[in-house]
Amino acid sequence: MRVVVLVLLAVAVLVLLGGCVAPPEKPVKDSKLEKHPYPAGNIEMNEWKAEHGEYVEENEETALQACKNCHPQPENFCNKCHAYVGGAPEIRY
């Protein structure tokens, strides 16, 4: 009986604390571009958002340099989106 009470108490505390954690800030889309300029400006933005990890992995050196050119502060660009969708790696230049 004591174990059941402790488990229920622990669950109640976790539920209450869960409401105290703020969700990640939703990134604001401010780009007017229909196609992403990297690579070669031929990728639709929706495709880029979904698949850019593969492009970056395949061409890591040149891709990260291209990212820096447009997104000099990853904490204001890359990492906000990555935190929002969850599971994506944090970017550090």
C-alpha positions in Angstrom: 0.0 0.0 0.0 2.8 2.4 0.9 4.5 1.7 -2.5 1.3 2.6 -4.3 0.9 5.9 -2.5 4.6 6.8 -3.2 4.2 6.0 -6.9 1.0 8.0 -7.1 2.7 10.9 -5.3 5.7 10.7 -7.7 3.4 10.7 -10.7 1.5 13.7 -9.4 4.7 15.7 -8.8 5.9 14.9 -12.3 2.6 16.0 -13.8 2.7 19.2 -11.9 6.4 19.9 -12.8 5.7 19.1 -16.4 3.6 22.2 -16.7 6.5 24.4 -15.4 8.8 23.6 -18.3 8.3 26.1 -21.2 8.2 24.6 -24.7 10.8 25.7 -27.2 10.1 29.0 -28.9 8.4 28.6 -32.3 10.8 29.9 -35.0 9.4 32.7 -37.1 9.5 32.3 -40.8 10.8 35.6 -42.2 12.2 34.4 -45.5 10.5 35.4 -48.7 12.5 33.0 -50.7 10.7 30.3 -52.6 13.9 28.3 -53.2 16.9 27.9 -50.9 20.1 29.4 -52.3 22.2 26.4 -51.3 23.1 24.4 -53.3 22.7 26.2 -56.6 19.3 27.8 -55.7 17.3 24.9 -57.0 15.6 23.4 -53.9 12.1 24.4 -52.8 12.1 25.8 -49.3 9.8 23.1 -47.9 12.0 20.4 -49.3 15.1 22.1 -47.8 13.5 22.4 -44.4 12.7 18.6 -44.4 15.9 17.3 -46.1 18.7 19.7 -45.4 20.4 17.4 -42.9 21.3 15.0 -45.8 22.7 17.9 -47.9 24.8 19.1 -45.0 26.1 15.6 -44.2 27.1 14.9 -47.8 29.0 18.2 -48.1 29.8 19.1 -44.6 32.7 21.6 -45.1 31.1 23.6 -47.9 27.6 23.3 -46.5 28.5 24.7 -43.1 30.4 27.6 -44.7 27.4 28.3 -46.8 25.2 28.2 -43.6 27.5 30.7 -41.9 27.2 33.1 -44.8 23.4 33.5 -44.3 23.0 32.4 -40.7 26.0 33.8 -38.8 24.4 33.1 -35.4 23.2 29.5 -35.2 21.4 30.2 -31.9 19.1 32.6 -33.7 18.5 30.4 -36.7 19.4 26.7 -36.9 19.2 25.9 -33.2 15.7 27.5 -32.7 14.3 25.3 -35.4 16.2 22.2 -34.2 14.9 22.7 -30.7 11.4 23.3 -31.9 11.2 20.0 -33.9 13.3 18.1 -31.3 16.0 15.6 -32.0 18.0 17.6 -34.5 21.6 18.4 -33.5 22.6 21.7 -32.0 24.8 23.6 -34.5 28.1 25.3 -33.4 30.4 27.0 -35.8 
